[in-house]
Amino acid sequence: QLQASGGGLVQAGGSLSLSCAASGRTISSSDMGWFRQAPGKEREFVAVTNWVSTSTYYADSVKGRFTISRSNTRNTVYLQMNSLKPEDTAVYYCAARRRVIASEFPKKLLSQYEYDYWGQGTLVTVSS
C-alpha cells in the first residue's frame, strides 16, 4: 500500500513537499513515479526515479521546479515542489512498478498503465 501526504493550499510561488510511504511491501526494487490529475483532465506524468536513485526524469512542465527523491531505508518517495503555479493544482498520485531495465528508462515509465501500485492521492491547490 502507498500512502501519499503533504498536499495543501499554497500561494503561487510557494513550495510544498509531498511524501509517499509504502507499507506492507518494500519499494527498494521498484521504480517510483508521481502523476497528477487536474479537474476535468486526464492523469498526467510528473516525475519518476529509478530504483537506485541514479536516474530521474521530469515532465517539461515541472522541470527545474520539482525534484523527486527517495529513501529506500524509509520506504518513501518524495516530491519537492517549488515555484508553484496555479496550473500545478491537481490531485497528486504516487505509483510503483517493478524496476525496468536501464534501456527502458524513462520511456516505459511515462504511462500510468505501466504501474502496478498506486497511492490514494493528495490534493495540491495553488492560488493565484
C-alpha positions in Angstrom: 0.0 0.0 0.0 1.2 3.5 -0.9 0.1 6.5 1.2 0.6 9.9 -0.2 0.6 13.0 2.0 1.8 16.6 2.1 -0.8 18.3 -0.1 -2.5 21.5 0.8 -3.2 25.1 -0.2 -0.3 27.3 -1.2 0.1 30.7 -2.9 1.7 30.9 -6.3 5.4 31.0 -6.0 5.3 28.9 -2.8 6.6 25.4 -2.1 5.2 22.1 -0.9 6.8 18.7 -0.2 4.9 15.6 -0.9 5.7 12.2 0.6 4.6 8.7 -0.4 5.2 6.0 2.2 4.9 2.3 1.4 3.6 -0.2 3.9 3.4 -3.9 3.6 5.9 -4.1 0.8 9.3 -2.7 0.0 9.9 -0.2 -2.8 13.6 -0.9 -3.0 13.2 -2.9 -6.2 10.6 -0.5 -7.7 10.8 2.5 -10.0 8.7 5.2 -8.4 6.6 7.8 -10.2 4.4 10.8 -9.4 1.4 11.7 -11.6 -1.2 14.3 -11.2 -4.8 14.8 -12.3 -6.4 18.3 -12.6 -10.2 18.7 -12.6 -11.6 17.6 -15.9 -8.3 16.4 -17.2 -6.6 13.1 -17.7 -3.9 11.9 -15.3 -0.5 13.0 -16.4 3.1 12.1 -15.7 5.1 14.4 -13.4 8.3 12.7 -12.4 10.0 9.3 -12.0 13.0 8.0 -10.2 14.6 4.6 -10.8 15.0 2.0 -8.1 18.6 3.0 -7.1 18.1 6.8 -7.5 20.7 7.1 -10.2 18.2 8.4 -12.8 15.3 10.8 -12.7 13.1 12.3 -15.4 10.6 15.1 -15.3 7.7 16.4 -17.4 8.7 19.6 -19.2 6.0 21.5 -17.3 7.8 20.9 -13.9 11.4 20.6 -14.9 13.6 22.9 -12.9 10.9 23.4 -10.2 10.1 19.9 -8.9 12.6 17.4 -7.5 11.8 13.7 -7.0 13.9 11.7 -4.5 13.6 8.5 -2.5 14.8 6.8 0.6 14.7 3.0 0.3 15.6 2.7 4.0 12.5 4.7 4.9 10.5 3.1 2.1 9.4 6.5 1.0 9.5 8.6 -2.2 9.3 12.4 -2.1 8.3 15.2 -4.5 9.7 18.7 -3.6 7.7 21.3 -5.5 9.0 24.9 -5.7 7.8 27.9 -7.6 4.3 26.5 -7.7 1.9 27.9 -10.3 -1.9 27.8 -10.4 -1.7 25.3 -13.2 0.0 22.8 -10.8 -3.3 22.5 -9.0 -4.2 18.8 -9.1 -4.5 15.6 -7.1 -1.0 14.1 -7.0 -0.6 10.3 -7.0 2.5 8.2 -6.3 2.9 4.9 -8.1 5.3 2.0 -8.1 6.2 -0.7 -10.6 8.8 -3.4 -10.7 12.0 -1.9 -12.0 12.6 -1.7 -15.7 15.9 -2.4 -17.4 18.1 0.7 -17.9 17.3 1.0 -21.7 13.6 1.3 -20.9 14.1 4.2 -18.5 12.3 6.6 -18.6 10.2 5.9 -21.7 8.3 2.9 -20.3 7.5 4.8 -17.1 5.8 7.8 -18.6 2.5 5.9 -18.9 0.3 5.4 -15.9 -0.7 2.0 -17.3 2.8 0.7 -16.6 2.5 1.0 -12.9 1.4 -1.8 -10.5 0.6 0.1 -7.3 -1.0 3.5 -6.6 -1.4 5.7 -3.7 -4.7 7.3 -2.9 -3.7 10.8 -4.0 -3.1 14.1 -2.2 -4.7 17.4 -3.3 -2.4 20.4 -4.1 -4.2 23.7 -4.6 -2.2 26.7 -5.8 -3.9 30.1 -5.5 -3.0 33.0 -7.7 
